[in-house]
Amino acid sequence: MKKAKATIMMLRPVNCVMMGFAVSVGAVLANPSFHLDTWLGILYGFLTGFMLTGAAMVVNDYYDRAIDAINEPARPIPSGIVSPHEALFLATLTSVAGFVFALLTNFLCLGVAVISWILVVTYLTVGKRSGLPGNFLVSACVAAPFVYGSVAATGQVQPSVWLFAAMAFLSNTGREITKGIVDVKGDQAEGVKTLAVRYGEKAAAVVASLFYFSAVALTPLPLSLGLVSLWFVPVVLVTDIGLVVCSINLLRDYTRESARKIKKAVLFLFLIGLLAYLIGVLT
């Protein structure tokens, strides 16, 4: 039971559901008119996003096991509940499952899934220690599900999807920089060159806030371009106000505990943003 719980913890089910949902939102943004084949493609897309995200989370824990032994010793691998070999097996299993679901959609989706996975592996093996370039890589991986969903639904990437992918990229980059503040002690020990390590927590807080504000600045565009209905506005305002408040709080207090709370809040706000787009397109 303890190992099963630790395994689920490694997969980060909430993150997996969010990425699967992101694929679905990308498909809906690209093609709001549904039929049976579209729904089946969306289901396969959701499962692809879910499985590949779970695999990425496990691989992340595998490569971060030394850092986590300092920052998060209670996590499954540092605590000894899950062995590194077991983690690699789980990552392989979920990766294969994700690629199978992508292939069941179409070959183009399989290509997008493979490229996304290459980005993930590049980030985890090379980019993670590079700091900001690594943040950009992981944000590209976060934006990729929307692109995937559009390809699954229409065979191409629609303008509305590109716009939301850009917002996801910006807000997640801010979150990754914020995470660097949380992990600064372990990152210093392992030579990870985050902004917080290289320039200090205050500078990292400023840059993270700039990315949050940039994401907020893009939110009027979908309505002005006629891509969403007015129902988009009240829901997306929750995300916008939340990101602004998070930015202000981070600038005022850039300690580890404050940054930890903010990175969790931003993940929730990101989900609200997804709902805003979905409501705006469907109503």
N, C-alpha and C positions, 0 to 999 in steps of 0.2 A: 504493500500500500504506500509506503514511504517513497519507494523508487518510482511508482506510478505517478504520484503527486509531483515529484521532482521532475519527471519527464514532461509532464504537462506544463510545469513552470518554465522549463527551458524553451518550449515551443511558443510561449507568450500568446495564448489563445486570443486575447483582446487585440493584439497587433495583427494576428493572422486574419481575424474577422474583419478588421478595418481595411486591410489590403484586399481581401476578397470583395468587400463591399465597394472599395474604390474601383475595382474592375467593373463591377455592376453599374456604378455611377457613370463610368466612362462610356459604357455601352448605351445607357439610357440617354446621356447627353448627346451622343452621336446619332441615336435613332430612337426617339420617344415612341414610335409606332411599333407595337409588338405583335408577333405571331409565334406559333409553337417553336419553329426553328430558332428564332431569336432568343426565346426564353431558355432553350436548351444550351445555346451558346453562352448565355449569361451564366447559367449554372456551372458549366465547365470552366468558364473564366473565373468565377468565384472560387472554385476548388483549386484552380491553378494558383491564384494569388494566395490562397490560404496555405497550401502545401509549400510553395517556394518561400513564403515568408517564414513559416515554421522552420524550414531547413536553414535559412539564413540566420535565424535567431540561435539555432543550435551551433552552427559553425562559428558564430560570433562568440558564444560562450567557450567553445573549444580554444579559439585563438586568444581569448582574454583570460584564460584560467589563471595565469600568473598575476595579472593585474587585479582580477577579482579576489585573489587570495589576500590582497591588501585592502581593496576598496569594499568588496562584498563577499567576505569569507563564508557566509551562510548559503551562497548559491550552490546548485547541485554538484558541479564538478569540484570546486575548491573544498566543499564539505566532505567529499568522498562518496556521496550517495550514488552518483553516476560517474562511471569511469570515462576517461577520454575516448577509449575505443568504442564504448557503448554510444557515446555522443556522435562519433563519426558514422556509426551504423544508422542511427536515427536520422542524421542529416542526409545520408545516401538514400534511405528509404523514402523520405518525404520529397526529396528532389526528383527521384524517378517518378513518383506519383504525380507531381506537378507537371512534369514534361508529358506524361501520358494524357492528362486532362487537356493540355494545350494541343496535343496532336489530334485529340478527338474533336477539337474545335475546327482547326484548319492548319495547313502547313505554315502560313504566314504568322499565325499566333505562336506556333512552335518556335519560329525564328525570333520573334519578339521576346519570348520567354527565355530562350537561350542567351540572347544578348543581355537581358536583364540579369541573368544568373552570372554571366561573365563580369558584369559591373560589380555585382555583390562580392564575388571572389576576389576581384582586383582590389576592392576596398578593404576587405578583411585581411588580405595577405600583403598588400603593398601600401595602399592608400591610407590606411588607418593611422599610421605613424606620421603622416605628412601634415596633419592638421587641417587647415582650411580646404585644400584640394580633396582630402578624404571626406570632409563634410559635404562637398559638392557631389561627390560620387554617391554617397548614401542618399542624398536628396534626389538625385536622378533616379535611383532605385525606387524611391517613394512615389515619384511622379509617373514612373513607367506603367503601373497598373491602369491608370486612366487611358494612356495610349493603347495599352493592350485591349481594354474594353471597347474602345472605338474601332480598332481593327477587327475584333471579334464580331461586332455588330454590323459594320459597314464596309470593311476591307480597306479603310483609310482613316486618317486622323482628322476629325472635324475641328473647325475654329474654336468652338466652345470648349472642347476638350483641351486644346493647346493652352487656352487661357487658364483653365482651372489647374492644369498641370504646372503652369508657371507659379500660381499661387501656392500650390503644395510644395514646390521646390523652394520657394523663398521662406515660407514659414518653417519648413522642416530644417533648413539650414540654420535658422535662428535657434531651433530646438537643439540641434547637434552642437552648436557652439555653447549653449547653456549646459548641456551634458558635460562638456569639457570642464566647466567650472566645478561640477559635482565630482568629477573623477581626477582632479588635478594632482592629488597626492600619488595615486597609483600610476598615472600617466608620466609623472616626473621620474618615477623609479624605473619605468620601462622605456623611457626615451621617446614617448609619443609627443609630437610637437604641436599640440593644440594651441589655439590663441591664448587660452588661459595660462598655459605653461610658458609660452614664449614671451608674452607681454603683460601677464597678470590678469587677475579676475575682473578688475574694473574695465580694462580695455575690451575683454571678451564680452562683458555685459553690454557695453556700448555697441559693439558690432552686431551682437545678437538682436538687440533692440532695433537696429537699422533694418535688419532683414524682416523682423515682425512688422514694422511700419510699412515696408515696401509691399508686403503681402496685402496689408489693409488697403493701401493706395490703389491696388488693382481691382478691388471689389466693385466699384461703381461701373466698370467697363461692361460686364455681362448685360446689365440692364440697359445701358446707353446704346449698346449694339443690338438690342432686341433679341438676345439669346435666352433670356429668362423672363418670367412674369413678375408682377409687383410683389407676389407672395415671397419672392426671394429675399426682399429687403429686410423684413422684421427678423427673419431667422439669421441671416448673415450678419446683422447688426450685433447679435449675441457674440459671434466669433470676433468681429472687429473690436467691439468694446473690451472683450476679454483679452485680446492680444495687446491692446493699448495699456490696459491695467497691468498685465504681466510685465510689459516693457518698463513701465514706470516703477513697479515694485523691484524689478531686477536692477534698475539703475540706482535705486535707493539702497538696496540691500543685495549685494552680490556674494554673500557667503554661501558655503556649500549647501546648507539646509534650505536656504531660500531658493537657490537654483534648482534643487531637487523638487521642491513643490511646484515651481514654475514649469519645469519640463513635463511634469505629470498633467498640469492644467492645460498646457498647450496641446497635448495629445487629445484631451477631451474636446477642446475648442476646434481642433481639426475635424473631429467627427461631426460637430455641429455644422461646420462649413460644408461638409459632404451632404448633409441633410438639406441645407439651404439650396444647394445646386439642384438636388434631386427634386425638391418641392418646386423650385422655380421653373424647371423644365416640364414637369408633369402637369402643372396647373395653368 
